[in-house]
């Protein structure tokens, strides 16, 4: 099973790029973030023509998340992260596919620090922490995939000294991510690429992509049941170089049908 996450940075404006990548990569499941489209403007017909069923939670101009499944309609299990009924931002969606619970998320950016946006980010992290604990109690394969807007370590950011007071790298945010992982989750990309400098985002400015001045902010967290089946995890970095592409690249993992005895790793 190939599961991908992709912050498309505008699903309608970059639909051609998304469809091109879907045809090339053929993922079984895709979590999309930053749709930047209201519910009624999601390009469902174009996605269907590409061979994917979809569930989505749109929002005008900002945010928005979706889950695509190849060849069938996703079985929707949740829209919105629990814990704050007054939170109307479209940042979490969940579905079940082939016995795997898949949560697609777009964690708040949080800038500028300090300020109310940063406070909201930490509260959202707390809600995710609480709900993730409930998911672990199910004792089934669970995948939490998306744009977490956090670089967990200095290895995950180009020139970390420049990011000390950015909301994506503040110590409070990195601690929140670590506390989440410490519940019992596996960071899939880091699991198979220990010690490797690997990025998922390159800014549009200062020729960042060509210089490989990037950030690793798109993550897969796997429950132990899913982590036991992890066989591959990669970034489709070349997609970032396509014309009119998102500033993120697609990231994907593969889960085997059975537990993996020996994982392939890269030093």
C-alpha positions as a Markdown table, in Angstrom:
| # | Residue | x | y | z |
|---|---|---|---|---|
| 1 | Unk | 0.0 | 0.0 | 0.0 |
| 2 | Unk | 1.5 | 3.3 | -1.1 |
| 3 | Unk | 0.3 | 6.3 | 1.0 |
| 4 | Unk | 1.3 | 9.9 | 0.1 |
| 5 | Unk | 1.0 | 13.3 | 1.6 |
| 6 | Unk | 1.1 | 16.5 | -0.5 |
| 7 | Unk | 0.6 | 20.1 | 0.4 |
| 8 | Unk | -0.6 | 21.3 | -3.0 |
| 9 | Unk | -0.7 | 25.0 | -2.1 |
| 10 | Unk | -4.0 | 25.6 | -4.0 |
| 11 | Unk | -5.7 | 22.5 | -5.4 |
| 12 | Unk | -7.4 | 24.3 | -8.3 |
| 13 | Unk | -4.5 | 26.6 | -9.2 |
| 14 | Unk | -2.1 | 23.6 | -9.3 |
| 15 | Unk | -4.5 | 20.9 | -10.5 |
| 16 | Unk | -2.4 | 20.2 | -13.6 |
| 17 | Unk | 0.6 | 19.5 | -11.4 |
| 18 | Unk | -1.4 | 17.3 | -9.0 |
| 19 | Unk | -2.9 | 15.2 | -11.9 |
| 20 | Unk | 0.5 | 14.8 | -13.5 |
| 21 | Unk | 2.0 | 13.5 | -10.3 |
| 22 | Unk | -0.9 | 11.2 | -9.6 |
| 23 | Unk | -0.4 | 9.6 | -13.0 |
| 24 | Unk | 3.3 | 9.3 | -12.5 |
| 25 | Unk | 3.4 | 8.0 | -8.9 |
| 26 | Unk | 0.1 | 6.0 | -8.7 |
| 27 | Unk | -0.3 | 6.2 | -4.9 |
| 28 | Unk | -3.1 | 4.2 | -3.4 |
| 29 | Unk | -4.0 | 6.9 | -0.9 |
| 30 | Unk | -3.2 | 10.6 | -0.9 |
| 31 | Unk | -3.6 | 13.2 | 1.9 |
| 32 | Unk | -3.8 | 16.7 | 0.5 |
| 33 | Unk | -3.3 | 19.9 | 2.4 |
| 34 | Unk | -3.9 | 23.6 | 1.7 |
| 35 | Unk | -6.7 | 23.1 | -0.8 |
| 36 | Unk | -7.4 | 26.9 | -0.5 |
| 37 | Unk | -10.9 | 26.2 | -1.9 |
| 38 | Unk | -14.4 | 26.2 | -0.4 |
| 39 | Unk | -16.2 | 22.9 | -0.2 |
| 40 | Unk | -18.2 | 23.3 | -3.4 |
| 41 | Unk | -15.1 | 24.3 | -5.4 |
| 42 | Unk | -13.1 | 21.1 | -4.9 |
| 43 | Unk | -12.2 | 19.6 | -8.3 |
| 44 | Unk | -14.0 | 16.3 | -7.6 |
| 45 | Unk | -14.7 | 15.5 | -11.3 |
| 46 | Unk | -11.1 | 16.0 | -12.4 |
| 47 | Unk | -9.9 | 13.8 | -9.5 |
| 48 | Unk | -12.5 | 11.2 | -10.3 |
| 49 | Unk | -11.4 | 11.2 | -14.0 |
| 50 | Unk | -7.8 | 10.5 | -12.8 |
| 51 | Unk | -9.1 | 7.4 | -11.1 |
| 52 | Unk | -9.5 | 8.6 | -7.5 |
| 53 | Unk | -12.4 | 8.9 | -5.1 |
| 54 | Unk | -12.2 | 11.7 | -2.6 |
| 55 | Unk | -13.5 | 13.1 | 0.7 |
| 56 | Unk | -12.6 | 16.7 | 1.6 |
| 57 | Unk | -13.0 | 19.5 | 4.0 |
| 58 | Unk | -12.7 | 22.8 | 2.2 |
| 59 | Unk | -12.3 | 26.4 | 3.3 |
| 60 | Unk | -12.4 | 29.6 | 1.3 |
| 61 | Unk | -9.0 | 31.0 | 0.6 |
| 62 | Unk | -7.2 | 29.1 | 3.3 |
| 63 | Unk | -6.4 | 25.7 | 4.7 |
| 64 | Unk | -8.5 | 22.7 | 3.5 |
| 65 | Unk | -7.7 | 19.0 | 3.6 |
| 66 | Unk | -8.6 | 15.9 | 1.5 |
| 67 | Unk | -8.1 | 12.2 | 1.3 |
| 68 | Unk | -8.0 | 10.5 | -2.2 |
| 69 | Unk | -8.2 | 6.8 | -2.7 |
| 70 | Unk | -7.4 | 5.1 | -6.0 |
| 71 | Unk | -10.3 | 3.2 | -7.5 |
| 72 | Unk | -12.9 | 3.7 | -4.8 |
| 73 | Unk | -14.5 | 6.2 | -2.5 |
| 74 | Unk | -12.7 | 6.7 | 0.9 |
| 75 | Unk | -14.6 | 5.5 | 4.0 |
| 76 | Unk | -14.9 | 8.8 | 5.9 |
| 77 | Unk | -14.6 | 8.5 | 9.7 |
| 78 | Unk | -14.0 | 12.1 | 10.8 |
| 79 | Unk | -14.0 | 15.7 | 9.7 |
| 80 | Unk | -12.3 | 18.1 | 12.1 |
| 81 | Unk | -10.0 | 17.5 | 15.1 |
| 82 | Unk | -12.0 | 17.1 | 18.3 |
| 83 | Unk | -11.3 | 19.2 | 21.4 |
| 84 | Unk | -12.6 | 22.6 | 20.4 |
| 85 | Unk | -16.1 | 22.9 | 18.9 |
| 86 | Unk | -15.5 | 26.6 | 18.1 |
| 87 | Unk | -12.5 | 25.8 | 15.9 |
| 88 | Unk | -13.8 | 26.2 | 12.3 |
| 89 | Unk | -10.5 | 25.9 | 10.5 |
| 90 | Unk | -10.4 | 23.0 | 8.0 |
| 91 | Unk | -7.3 | 21.1 | 9.2 |
| 92 | Unk | -8.1 | 17.4 | 9.9 |
| 93 | Unk | -9.9 | 14.6 | 8.0 |
| 94 | Unk | -9.8 | 10.9 | 8.5 |
| 95 | Unk | -10.7 | 7.8 | 6.6 |
| 96 | Unk | -10.2 | 4.0 | 6.6 |
| 97 | Unk | -8.7 | 2.2 | 3.7 |
| 98 | Unk | -7.9 | -1.5 | 3.7 |
| 99 | Unk | -7.9 | -1.8 | 7.4 |
| 100 | Unk | -5.7 | 1.3 | 8.0 |
| 101 | Unk | -6.9 | 4.4 | 9.7 |
| 102 | Unk | -5.5 | 7.4 | 7.9 |
| 103 | Unk | -5.6 | 10.9 | 9.4 |
| 104 | Unk | -4.7 | 13.7 | 7.1 |
| 105 | Unk | -3.7 | 16.9 | 8.9 |
| 106 | Unk | -2.5 | 20.5 | 8.3 |
| 107 | Unk | -1.1 | 21.8 | 11.5 |
| 108 | Unk | -1.2 | 25.6 | 12.0 |
| 109 | Unk | 1.9 | 27.6 | 10.9 |
| 110 | Unk | 1.9 | 29.7 | 14.1 |
| 111 | Unk | 3.8 | 32.7 | 12.9 |
| 112 | Unk | 4.4 | 35.3 | 14.0 |
| 113 | Unk | 6.0 | 34.3 | 17.3 |
| 114 | Unk | 5.0 | 35.4 | 19.9 |
| 115 | Unk | 1.3 | 36.0 | 19.3 |
| 116 | Unk | -2.2 | 34.5 | 19.1 |
| 117 | Unk | -1.4 | 32.4 | 16.0 |
| 118 | Unk | 1.5 | 30.7 | 17.9 |
| 119 | Unk | -0.8 | 30.1 | 20.9 |
| 120 | Unk | -3.4 | 28.5 | 18.6 |
| 121 | Unk | -0.7 | 26.3 | 17.1 |
| 122 | Unk | 0.2 | 24.9 | 20.6 |
| 123 | Unk | -3.4 | 24.4 | 21.5 |
| 124 | Unk | -4.0 | 22.5 | 18.3 |
| 125 | Unk | -0.9 | 20.4 | 19.0 |
| 126 | Unk | -2.4 | 19.6 | 22.5 |
| 127 | Unk | -5.7 | 18.5 | 20.9 |
| 128 | Unk | -3.8 | 16.3 | 18.4 |
| 129 | Unk | -1.8 | 14.8 | 21.2 |
| 130 | Unk | -5.0 | 13.9 | 23.1 |
| 131 | Unk | -6.8 | 12.5 | 20.0 |
| 132 | Unk | -3.7 | 10.6 | 18.8 |
| 133 | Unk | -3.6 | 8.8 | 22.2 |
| 134 | Unk | -7.2 | 7.6 | 21.5 |
| 135 | Unk | -6.2 | 6.3 | 18.1 |
| 136 | Unk | -3.4 | 4.3 | 19.6 |
| 137 | Unk | -5.8 | 2.6 | 21.9 |
| 138 | Unk | -7.6 | 1.1 | 18.9 |
| 139 | Unk | -4.5 | -1.2 | 18.4 |
| 140 | Unk | -4.9 | -1.1 | 14.6 |
| 141 | Unk | -2.7 | 0.4 | 11.9 |
| 142 | Unk | -2.9 | 4.1 | 12.1 |
| 143 | Unk | -1.2 | 6.7 | 9.8 |
| 144 | Unk | -1.1 | 10.4 | 10.7 |
| 145 | Unk | 0.1 | 12.2 | 7.6 |
| 146 | Unk | 0.4 | 15.8 | 6.5 |
| 147 | Unk | 2.1 | 19.1 | 6.9 |
| 148 | Unk | 2.9 | 19.4 | 10.6 |
| 149 | Unk | 4.7 | 22.8 | 10.2 |
| 150 | Unk | 7.5 | 21.7 | 12.4 |
| 151 | Unk | 11.1 | 20.8 | 11.9 |
| 152 | Unk | 11.8 | 18.2 | 14.7 |
| 153 | Unk | 15.6 | 18.6 | 14.8 |
| 154 | Unk | 18.4 | 20.6 | 13.4 |
| 155 | Unk | 19.0 | 17.9 | 10.8 |
| 156 | Unk | 15.6 | 18.9 | 9.4 |
| 157 | Unk | 16.3 | 22.5 | 8.5 |
| 158 | Unk | 18.8 | 24.3 | 6.4 |
| 159 | Unk | 20.9 | 26.7 | 8.6 |
| 160 | Unk | 18.9 | 26.1 | 11.8 |
| 161 | Unk | 20.5 | 29.1 | 13.5 |
| 162 | Unk | 18.3 | 31.3 | 11.3 |
| 163 | Unk | 15.1 | 29.7 | 12.5 |
| 164 | Unk | 15.4 | 29.9 | 16.3 |
| 165 | Unk | 12.4 | 32.2 | 16.8 |
| 166 | Unk | 10.3 | 30.9 | 13.9 |
| 167 | Unk | 7.1 | 29.2 | 14.9 |
| 168 | Unk | 8.1 | 26.1 | 12.9 |
| 169 | Unk | 11.3 | 25.7 | 14.9 |
| 170 | Unk | 10.5 | 27.2 | 18.3 |
| 171 | Unk | 11.6 | 24.9 | 21.2 |
| 172 | Unk | 7.9 | 24.6 | 22.4 |
| 173 | Unk | 6.8 | 23.3 | 19.0 |
| 174 | Unk | 9.6 | 20.8 | 18.7 |
| 175 | Unk | 8.9 | 19.6 | 22.3 |
| 176 | Unk | 5.2 | 19.2 | 21.3 |
| 177 | Unk | 6.2 | 17.1 | 18.3 |
| 178 | Unk | 8.5 | 15.0 | 20.5 |
| 179 | Unk | 5.8 | 14.4 | 23.1 |
| 180 | Unk | 3.5 | 13.3 | 20.4 |
| 181 | Unk | 6.0 | 10.8 | 19.0 |
| 182 | Unk | 6.8 | 9.6 | 22.5 |
| 183 | Unk | 3.3 | 8.3 | 22.8 |
| 184 | Unk | 4.3 | 5.4 | 20.6 |
| 185 | Unk | 4.5 | 6.8 | 17.1 |
| 186 | Unk | 7.2 | 6.2 | 14.5 |
| 187 | Unk | 8.5 | 9.0 | 12.3 |
| 188 | Unk | 8.5 | 7.0 | 9.1 |
| 189 | Unk | 10.8 | 9.1 | 7.0 |
| 190 | Unk | 13.4 | 9.4 | 9.7 |
| 191 | Unk | 13.0 | 5.7 | 10.6 |
| 192 | Unk | 14.3 | 4.7 | 7.1 |
| 193 | Unk | 16.6 | 7.7 | 6.6 |
| 194 | Unk | 18.5 | 8.1 | 9.9 |
| 195 | Unk | 21.1 | 10.8 | 9.9 |
| 196 | Unk | 20.2 | 11.8 | 6.3 |
| 197 | Unk | 19.5 | 15.5 | 5.5 |
| 198 | Unk | 16.2 | 15.2 | 3.7 |
| 199 | Unk | 13.7 | 18.0 | 3.0 |
| 200 | Unk | 10.1 | 18.2 | 1.9 |
| 201 | Unk | 9.7 | 22.0 | 1.4 |
| 202 | Unk | 11.7 | 24.7 | -0.4 |
| 203 | Unk | 10.7 | 28.3 | -0.3 |
| 204 | Unk | 10.0 | 30.2 | -3.6 |
| 205 | Unk | 12.4 | 32.9 | -2.6 |
| 206 | Unk | 16.3 | 33.1 | -2.8 |
| 207 | Unk | 16.5 | 30.2 | -5.2 |
| 208 | Unk | 16.0 | 27.8 | -2.3 |
| 209 | Unk | 15.1 | 24.7 | -4.4 |
| 210 | Unk | 18.2 | 25.0 | -6.6 |
| 211 | Unk | 20.4 | 25.5 | -3.5 |
| 212 | Unk | 18.6 | 22.7 | -1.7 |
| 213 | Unk | 18.0 | 25.1 | 1.2 |
| 214 | Unk | 14.9 | 23.3 | 2.5 |
| 215 | Unk | 12.9 | 22.1 | 5.5 |
| 216 | Unk | 11.4 | 18.8 | 6.5 |
| 217 | Unk | 7.9 | 19.7 | 7.7 |
| 218 | Unk | 5.7 | 17.0 | 6.1 |
| 219 | Unk | 5.7 | 13.9 | 8.2 |
| 220 | Unk | 4.2 | 10.4 | 8.6 |
| 221 | Unk | 3.6 | 9.2 | 12.1 |
| 222 | Unk | 2.8 | 5.5 | 12.3 |
| 223 | Unk | 1.3 | 3.4 | 15.1 |
| 224 | Unk | 3.3 | 0.3 | 16.0 |
| 225 | Unk | 0.9 | -1.8 | 14.0 |
| 226 | Unk | 1.6 | 0.3 | 10.9 |
| 227 | Unk | 5.3 | 0.8 | 11.6 |
| 228 | Unk | 5.8 | -3.0 | 11.6 |
| 229 | Unk | 4.7 | -3.0 | 8.0 |
| 230 | Unk | 6.8 | 0.0 | 6.9 |
| 231 | Unk | 9.0 | -1.0 | 3.9 |
| 232 | Unk | 9.8 | 2.3 | 2.1 |
| 233 | Unk | 9.6 | 6.1 | 2.7 |
| 234 | Unk | 10.7 | 8.7 | 0.1 |
| 235 | Unk | 10.3 | 12.3 | -1.1 |
| 236 | Unk | 9.4 | 13.0 | -4.7 |
| 237 | Unk | 11.7 | 15.9 | -4.7 |
| 238 | Unk | 11.8 | 16.3 | -8.5 |
| 239 | Unk | 8.1 | 17.4 | -8.4 |
| 240 | Unk | 9.1 | 20.6 | -6.6 |
| 241 | Unk | 11.1 | 21.5 | -9.8 |
| 242 | Unk | 8.1 | 21.3 | -12.1 |
| 243 | Unk | 6.6 | 24.5 | -13.5 |
| 244 | Unk | 4.0 | 26.1 | -11.3 |
| 245 | Unk | 4.6 | 23.5 | -8.6 |
| 246 | Unk | 3.8 | 23.8 | -4.9 |
| 247 | Unk | 6.6 | 24.8 | -2.6 |
| 248 | Unk | 6.2 | 21.3 | -1.0 |
| 249 | Unk | 7.1 | 18.0 | -2.6 |
| 250 | Unk | 5.0 | 14.9 | -2.3 |
| 251 | Unk | 6.1 | 12.5 | 0.4 |
| 252 | Unk | 5.1 | 8.8 | 0.5 |
| 253 | Unk | 5.5 | 5.6 | 2.3 |
| 254 | Unk | 4.8 | 2.0 | 1.5 |
| 255 | Unk | 3.3 | -0.5 | 3.9 |
| 256 | Unk | 3.6 | -4.2 | 3.1 |
| 257 | Unk | 0.8 | -6.7 | 3.7 |
| 258 | Unk | 2.9 | -8.4 | 6.4 |
| 259 | Unk | 5.3 | -7.2 | 9.0 |
| 260 | Unk | 8.7 | -6.4 | 7.6 |
| 261 | Unk | 11.5 | -8.5 | 9.0 |
| 262 | Unk | 14.4 | -6.3 | 8.0 |
| 263 | Unk | 13.9 | -2.7 | 6.8 |
| 264 | Unk | 16.0 | -1.1 | 4.2 |
| 265 | Unk | 17.8 | 1.9 | 5.7 |
| 266 | Unk | 20.1 | 4.7 | 4.4 |
| 267 | Unk | 22.9 | 6.0 | 6.6 |
